[in-house]
Amino acid sequence: MKNTFITISSAGPNRDPSKGTREQPFWDEHAAFIDELVGKGFIMMGGPLLDEAGLPRGALLIVNAENENEVREKLKNDPWFQRAILKLESVTRWEIFIDERR
């Protein structure tokens, strides 16, 4: 049975703070990787987390997986994690009580 998980990532040491999300190194490879996981139904929602100035400080993903191990295994091949543009901080199972979309 699939569960819902939330992943939180922070800006990694190789993220360029002077550039926007789509201007970061390896953006095209990262976007293609994420798009593939969306197409497979693994990623449901996601995007950058912004600070008060509107600058990215990390990212959040909502994913479907059997367990935390599966989440970590699938995300470890993201070019941004591999190249320290992002750093995976946490993977937490989320029990949804309210979902206006349903």
C-alpha positions in Angstrom: 0.0 0.0 0.0 1.3 3.5 -0.9 1.7 6.1 1.7 2.1 9.9 1.4 5.4 11.4 2.4 6.7 15.0 2.6 10.3 15.7 1.9 12.0 18.8 2.9 15.3 19.9 1.3 17.6 22.8 2.0 19.9 24.7 -0.2 23.1 22.7 -0.6 26.6 24.2 -0.6 26.8 24.2 -4.4 23.6 26.3 -4.8 24.3 29.7 -6.2 22.3 32.2 -4.0 22.7 34.9 -6.6 20.6 32.9 -9.1 17.0 31.8 -9.3 15.8 28.2 -9.2 15.7 27.7 -13.0 19.1 29.4 -13.3 20.9 26.9 -11.0 23.5 24.5 -12.5 22.0 21.3 -13.8 18.5 22.7 -13.9 17.6 20.9 -17.1 18.8 17.5 -15.7 17.0 18.1 -12.4 13.7 19.1 -14.1 13.8 16.0 -16.4 14.4 13.8 -13.4 11.5 15.3 -11.5 9.2 15.2 -14.5 9.9 11.5 -14.9 8.9 10.8 -11.3 5.8 12.9 -11.7 4.9 10.9 -14.8 5.3 7.7 -12.8 2.9 8.9 -10.1 5.6 9.1 -7.5 5.7 12.9 -7.1 2.3 14.5 -6.5 3.3 18.1 -5.8 6.4 20.1 -5.2 8.3 23.3 -5.5 10.7 25.7 -3.9 10.3 27.0 -0.3 10.8 30.8 -0.3 12.2 33.1 2.3 10.6 36.4 3.3 12.3 38.1 0.3 10.9 35.5 -2.1 14.2 33.8 -2.6 14.4 30.0 -2.7 15.8 28.4 0.5 15.0 24.8 -0.2 12.2 22.6 -1.6 9.2 20.5 -0.6 7.9 17.4 -2.3 4.8 15.4 -1.6 5.3 11.9 -2.8 3.6 8.4 -2.9 5.7 5.5 -1.7 5.6 2.3 0.3 8.1 3.6 2.9 10.8 6.1 3.7 13.5 3.9 2.2 11.7 3.9 -1.2 11.6 7.7 -1.1 15.3 8.1 -0.3 16.2 5.5 -2.9 14.3 7.3 -5.7 15.5 10.7 -4.8 19.2 9.9 -4.4 19.6 10.0 -8.2 18.3 13.6 -8.5 21.2 15.5 -10.2 20.7 18.3 -7.6 21.2 16.0 -4.7 24.1 14.3 -6.3 25.8 17.7 -7.0 24.8 19.3 -3.6 22.6 22.0 -5.1 20.0 20.6 -2.7 20.4 18.6 0.5 17.6 16.3 1.6 16.8 17.2 5.2 13.8 15.1 6.1 11.3 12.5 4.9 8.2 12.3 6.9 5.1 10.1 6.5 2.0 12.3 6.3 -1.5 11.1 7.1 -3.9 13.4 5.2 -7.1 14.3 7.1 -8.2 17.2 4.9 -7.9 17.4 1.1 -10.2 19.9 -0.6 -9.3 18.4 -4.0 -11.2 15.2 -3.3 
